[in-house]
Amino acid sequence: MKNYTPIVYSFAALICLLQVGCASNFIKITPGSENISLQTAPNVGKCKSLGKVTVGVVAEVGFYTRSADDVEANLLQLARNSAVSAGADTVVKAELPEYGRRAFDLYKCNN
């Protein structure tokens, strides 16, 4: 009887890589999130703080690490989605506790 274990593991690894590579397609885009502005801390001095949100995405699967640009784009989209829910119109990047997670400050800058 043949041992198919290596083939099964190879197939599973390939499926994981394909899913991680397409992870951007799995991030739901909340209507209105395209209107959320990304600013820096000095630019939100006159804005009303609405709190903070920490978001996370899959950044590594086994030996595969997603590109920093893709991970950051996903994190920003999740922050913008959260901003819509909180009634904010602006997000500011805060700390990066670990690769694949980031905190964002939420602000209301426009009335």
Secondary structure as the mmCIF struct_conf table of DSSP 4:
data_model
#
loop_
_struct_conf.conf_type_id
_struct_conf.id
_struct_conf.beg_label_comp_id
_struct_conf.beg_label_asym_id
_struct_conf.beg_label_seq_id
_struct_conf.end_label_comp_id
_struct_conf.end_label_asym_id
_struct_conf.end_label_seq_id
HELX_RH_AL_P HELX_RH_AL_P1 THR A 5 GLY A 21
TURN_TY1_P TURN_TY1_P1 CYS A 22 CYS A 22
HELX_RH_3T_P HELX_RH_3T_P1 ALA A 23 PHE A 26
BEND BEND1 ILE A 27 ILE A 27
TURN_TY1_P TURN_TY1_P2 PRO A 31 GLY A 32
HELX_RH_3T_P HELX_RH_3T_P2 SER A 33 ASN A 35
HELX_LH_PP_P HELX_LH_PP_P1 ILE A 36 ILE A 36
STRN STRN1 SER A 37 GLN A 39
HELX_RH_3T_P HELX_RH_3T_P3 ALA A 41 VAL A 44
TURN_TY1_P TURN_TY1_P3 GLY A 45 LYS A 46
BEND BEND2 CYS A 47 CYS A 47
STRN STRN2 LYS A 48 GLY A 56
STRN STRN3 GLU A 60 VAL A 61
TURN_TY1_P TURN_TY1_P4 GLY A 62 PHE A 63
STRN STRN4 TYR A 64 THR A 65
HELX_RH_AL_P HELX_RH_AL_P2 ALA A 68 ALA A 86
TURN_TY1_P TURN_TY1_P5 GLY A 87 GLY A 87
BEND BEND3 ASP A 89 ASP A 89
STRN STRN5 THR A 90 LYS A 93
STRN STRN6 GLU A 98 GLU A 98
TURN_TY1_P TURN_TY1_P6 TYR A 99 GLY A 100
STRN STRN7 ARG A 101 LYS A 108
#
